[in-house]
Amino acid sequence: MWNSLRSLLCGSMLCCALGATSADAATGRTQFFTFACNGQQQAITFAVGQLGNNTNRFIQGAEITLSDTQPGLQFVLLQAGGGSNSTLVSIGRLETHVSRDYNFSTFPVTTDNVGNVLMTLTGQCQGSGAISGFVTIIFFS
């Protein structure tokens, strides 16, 4: 009886240890942005780096958080690589935060020869002032 219990406990501990080591497989990157509220659509392209050279990565989640908003916000759109089929998340009027987790279907991207993935943030707002916030992208290895 004790051998069975000890084997069961050892197996359980091994499974917990294996689960704990793979828990750090995700890495996140945050980018600050600002759009002037001038009625024109604006785009910011930025590189998300240090992801490994020429390798396939998977985006596990993305979010936009607005820290300085104006009532004239039309939209903010985050795209990976700039393609029209690569929209990760978007935010619209009267929203200040949106997030998306790709738990059951990760979003594949390929890094360039220096380990970067290009992201494009497009936005528009009416009136004066500015809209600013943060974009967070979570990658799974």
Phi, psi and omega per residue, in radians:
M1 nan -0.773 -3.110
W2 -1.156 -0.587 3.115
N3 -1.134 -0.707 3.121
S4 -1.146 -0.748 3.141
L5 -1.146 -0.741 3.134
R6 -1.142 -0.699 3.094
S7 -1.112 -0.726 3.118
L8 -1.114 -0.774 3.124
L9 -1.145 -0.732 3.120
C10 -1.123 -0.724 3.098
G11 -1.114 -0.710 3.104
S12 -1.120 -0.741 3.118
M13 -1.129 -0.659 3.121
L14 -1.134 -0.775 3.113
C15 -1.093 -0.715 3.109
C16 -1.130 -0.720 3.131
A17 -1.137 -0.732 3.108
L18 -1.137 -0.680 3.094
G19 -1.155 -0.645 -3.128
A20 -1.234 -0.594 -3.131
T21 -1.280 -0.511 3.137
S22 -1.525 -0.062 -3.104
A23 -1.236 -0.338 -3.126
D24 -1.673 0.468 -3.096
A25 -1.393 -0.230 -3.137
A26 -1.676 2.560 3.078
T27 -2.409 2.455 -3.077
G28 -2.018 2.676 3.075
R29 -2.326 2.416 -3.138
T30 -2.140 2.408 -3.135
Q31 -2.268 2.257 3.054
F32 -1.470 2.546 3.103
F33 -2.521 2.758 3.053
T34 -2.493 2.322 3.026
F35 -2.054 2.344 3.022
A36 -1.337 2.419 3.105
C37 -1.526 1.533 -3.119
N38 -2.185 0.162 3.125
G39 1.471 -0.117 -3.121
Q40 -1.741 2.518 3.031
Q41 -1.242 2.335 -3.105
Q42 -2.210 2.615 3.130
A43 -2.301 2.422 3.058
I44 -2.125 2.179 3.055
T45 -1.897 2.281 3.136
F46 -2.416 2.668 -3.136
A47 -1.703 2.294 3.011
V48 -1.735 2.047 -2.946
G49 -1.974 -3.098 3.122
Q50 1.026 0.793 -3.127
L51 -1.947 0.154 -3.121
G52 1.686 2.347 -3.071
N53 -1.313 2.332 3.062
N54 0.802 0.970 -3.106
T55 -2.333 2.750 3.077
N56 -1.515 2.282 3.053
R57 -2.189 2.903 3.140
F58 -2.228 2.287 3.067
I59 -1.471 2.123 -3.089
Q60 -1.668 -0.404 3.135
G61 -2.961 2.803 3.111
A62 -2.626 2.634 3.090
E63 -2.639 2.675 3.029
I64 -2.161 2.266 3.069
T65 -2.205 2.130 3.114
L66 -1.582 2.236 -3.139
S67 -1.798 -0.433 3.112
D68 -2.323 1.864 -3.043
T69 -1.958 2.771 3.060
Q70 -2.213 2.644 3.139
P71 -1.143 -0.273 -3.111
G72 -1.548 0.225 3.139
L73 -1.038 2.245 3.049
Q74 -1.699 -0.956 3.131
F75 -2.954 2.809 2.916
V76 -2.405 2.310 -3.029
L77 -2.271 2.278 3.098
L78 -1.910 2.190 3.123
Q79 -2.228 2.507 3.077
A80 -1.596 2.223 3.073
G81 1.259 -0.058 3.064
G82 1.448 -0.010 3.134
G83 -1.370 2.679 -3.110
S84 -1.225 -0.341 3.109
N85 -1.684 0.330 -3.040
S86 -2.100 0.496 -3.138
T87 -1.240 2.177 3.140
L88 -1.618 -0.801 -3.098
V89 -2.823 2.651 3.092
S90 -2.434 2.706 3.138
I91 -2.303 2.499 -3.080
G92 -2.146 -2.896 -3.115
R93 -0.935 2.463 3.063
L94 1.126 0.129 3.078
E95 -1.737 2.592 3.072
T96 -2.129 -0.206 3.136
H97 -2.688 2.430 3.034
V98 -2.585 2.497 3.095
S99 -2.485 2.756 3.127
R100 -2.505 2.242 3.067
D101 -1.895 2.258 3.093
Y102 -1.717 1.117 -3.066
N103 -1.207 -0.633 -3.039
F104 -1.855 -0.154 3.065
S105 -2.621 1.775 -3.130
T106 -1.267 2.758 -3.090
F107 -1.789 1.919 -3.046
P108 -1.369 2.431 3.008
V109 -2.428 2.763 3.107
T110 -2.085 2.295 3.124
T111 -1.374 2.766 3.092
D112 -1.484 -2.966 -3.047
N113 -1.263 -0.118 3.049
V114 -2.010 0.160 3.039
G115 1.556 0.374 -3.129
N116 -1.840 2.644 2.939
V117 -2.147 2.221 3.127
L118 -1.427 2.395 3.086
M119 -2.143 2.550 3.089
T120 -2.151 2.252 3.099
L121 -1.996 2.087 -3.115
T122 -2.046 2.415 -3.136
G123 -2.694 2.879 3.107
Q124 -2.673 2.441 3.017
C125 -2.605 2.668 -3.111
Q126 -1.746 2.766 3.051
G127 1.729 -2.540 3.134
S128 -2.211 3.016 -3.120
G129 1.593 -2.653 -3.081
A130 -2.628 2.794 2.998
I131 -2.044 2.283 3.112
S132 -2.336 2.786 -3.136
G133 -3.140 -2.862 -3.101
F134 -2.268 2.513 2.998
V135 -1.984 2.298 3.058
T136 -2.116 2.305 3.138
I137 -2.184 2.271 -3.129
I138 -1.940 2.171 -3.128
F139 -1.845 2.507 3.051
F140 -1.941 2.338 -3.115
S141 -1.271 nan nan
